[in-house]
Amino acid sequence: MARRALVFDCDGVLADTERDGHLPAFNATFAEVGLPVRWSEDDYAEKLRIGGGKERMASLLTPEFVAANGLPTDPDGQKELLADLHRRKTARYTEAVARGDMPARPGIARVVEEAHAAGWALAVASTSAEASVRAVLEHAVGPERARDFSVFAGDVVPAKKPDPAIYHLAVAELGVDADDVVVVEDSRNGMRAALAAGLRCVVTTSSYTGEEDFTGAALVVPDLDHGPRGPVDLAELEQVLAGPAPTPKEHP
């Protein structure tokens, strides 16, 4: 039998990190550097339509905002500013993870152990910074099991979800066939990236994504402990692989 692979998104999948982790870290960073920005939960729900933390912060840099706050106007200066803000934000976020502010989502550790015992490859594919992803991963599955994961994160590809680039990279680096991969996502953008790469996708909805359209997902559940017939286990993931595969698309 060909080797299977189980690939998780990070934020909203391994832990419900957006509301209790990323949002307060963004706002604390803005306050630290004196920027007059404080995203509400509704504001952040809109920002989540943009893949990547630096990209979300870049959306602030309108000509009016830049002029009003004395920020760099040249591309290199803005790139340096965003990199500095993102470093500060990532440090705050990883501290929150270490404090246990964001518990692992139900069923994650259980399904990971089942997949590892069956010889499946394990990976995370995320638009978040690698340091943030590794912190959440270790918290969710333990440091020892986290070492069995391949991590594809941050700027490792030029285009972020819903572009399928990160999933194409994961499949190639894992050395598996797309037909043997199950992706676990929580957002429409993440699902679109997986489907565009020709990968079957299970969706575990999170605090910001419950109302999104998940047409095309092989399975949609509130979390891995609450599937249509009880906890989602490896047998159910095998059934997902037995179902029809999505057609790859260059542009989702």
N, C-alpha and C positions, 0 to 999 in steps of 0.2 A: 504494500500500500504506500502511495506517495505520502511524504511528510506533510502534515497539516500545520497551519499557523493560525494563531489567535492574536489579533492586533487591536489594541485599545487606543482610543483617544484618551487624553488625560483629564482636562477640566470638564467637570460634569459627569464623567464616566468613572474614573478611579475614585474621585471624591467630588462632592458638590461644592466646588471651590469658588465659583464666580461671585456669589453674593457675600460670602463670609471671608473670602480671601483676596481675590483680585480687586474687587471694587474698593474696599477700605485701603488697600495698599496703593492704588492709584490716587485716591483722595488725600492720603497722608503725604504722598510724594509731592503732589501739587502744593499742599500747604507748606511743606518743608522748604520749597524753593521760592515761595511767595507768588505763585500763580493763582489768580482769582478764579479757580475752577473747583467745583464740587459736584460730581456727578450723582444724581439721585438714582434710585433703582430703575426708574423708568428711562432716565438718560442712558444708563448702562445697558439696558435691554436693547436700545437702538445701537449702541456702540458694538455690541456683540455681533451685529451683522457684518462687521469688518474683521477679517481674520488677522490676528497678531496684535500684541500689545503695543509695539512701537507704531504700528499702523493706526491703532485707535487714538494714540496720543497725537499722531501727525494730523489727524482730522481737526485738531484745534487750531492749527497754524494757518488760519485765514489771514489775508493781508491786514485786516482790521485788528485782529487779535495780536498779531506780531507787532504792529506799530504801537498799539496801546500799551504793550508790556515790555517794549524795548528789547525784543528778541531778535536773533540773527535773521537777516533777510536773504542771505546767500545759501545755496543748497548745502555746501559743506558745513557751514555753521549750524544749520538746522539739523543736519544729520548728526553732528556732534552733540547738540542739545538733546535730541531724542535718545541717543545712546546713553547719555548721562542719566536722564530721567528714568530710562528703562532699567539701568543698573541699580539705581536707588529703589525703584519699585520692586524689582526682583529680590533684593536683600530683605525688604520688609515682608514680602510674601513668604519667602522661605523661613523666616523667623516664625511667622504665624503657623506654618505647617509643622515646624518643630514643636511648637507649643501644643499641638493637637487641636487647633481651632476648627479643623475640617476633618471629621471622621471619614474613613473609607466608606464607599457606598455598599449597600447590602449585596452579598453574594460574590464580590470581587475576589477575595482571598480564596473562597471555596472553589470557584470555577478555575482560577489559576492553578490551584493544586491539582485538580482533576486533569487539566490539560498537560501540565508538566509530567504527571505520572504516566500519561498516555504517550509521551514523547512529542507533543506538539511544540513547535517553535513559539516563543512569546515575544511580543514587541509592543512598544508604544509609538504612535505616530501623532505628533501634536504641533500646533503652531506656537505654543508657548516656549519660553526660553528653556534650554536644556537643564539648567540648574533647578528651575522650578519643577520641571517634570520629574527629575530624579528624586527630588525631595518628596513629592506626592507619592511617587511609586514606592519608595522605601517605607513610607508611612502606611500605605495601603496593603502591601504584601509582605513587608519585613525586609530588612537589609539582605538577608541571605538569598531569598527568592528573587529579589530585585536584580541580583547579579546574573540571573538567567535570562534577563530581558535584553533585547536590542532596543535602543532608544533613537528615534529619528525626530528631531525637535528643532524649533526655532527657525533660523535662516539657512538650514541645510539644503533647502531647495529655493529657487528664485521666486516661485509663486505659491501663495498659501491657499488653504481650503477656501472656497469649494474647488479650486484647481486640484486635479488628481496627482500632481507631481510627487507629493510626499508618499502616497501609496504606491506609485510606480517604483519609487526608490526602495521602499520597504520590501516589496516583492522581490526586486532584483537582489538586494543585499541579503535577504533571508534565504535565497536560493530555492524558493518554492514556486509552484505553479499558482497562478491567480485562481484557478478552480478549486484550490485546496485552502483558501484563506477565508476566515470569518473576521469581519471588522465589528467592533462595538463602538458606537457613537451615541451622542446625546442630542445633536443639533442637526437641523436641515442642511446647513453648509457642510458639516462633516459627512453626513450621509451622501450628499451629492458628490463629494470628492471620492468616496469609496465606490459608489456606483459607476462614476465616470471611469474609474480604473478597472472596472469589470469585476469588482469584489462584492460578495454578498454581505449585507449589513444588518446587524441587530441593533436596534435603538433602545436605549434605556433613558427615558425622558428625565430631565433635570428641572431645577426650579425656574429656569428661564425659557424652557423649550417645550413645555407640555402642550401648547396650542399650535405648534408648527405642523406643517404638512409633511408627513413621512411616507407619502406614496412611493413605492419602490423598495422599501425596507422589507427584509424577509420576516422580521418579527419586531413588534413594538411592545415594550413592557415598561412598567414604572421603575423596576430594578430587577436584577438577576435573581432575587429571591421570590419574585412574584410573577411567574410566567403564566400562560394560559392553563397549564396543568400542574401548577406548583413551581418550585424552584427550577430555573433554567439550568440544565446540567449538560455534560458533554454529549450525551446521547441526543439531546435536542439540537445542539450545535451541529452534530453529524447530519441530522435531518435537514437543517438549513443548507448544508453543503449539497445535499441530494436534490434540492430544489433548483429551479431555473436560475441561471447566472445572468446578471445584467449585461447589457451590451456596452462595451467601453466607448467613451466619447472623449474627443480631444478637448472640447469646451463644454463643461456641464451646464 
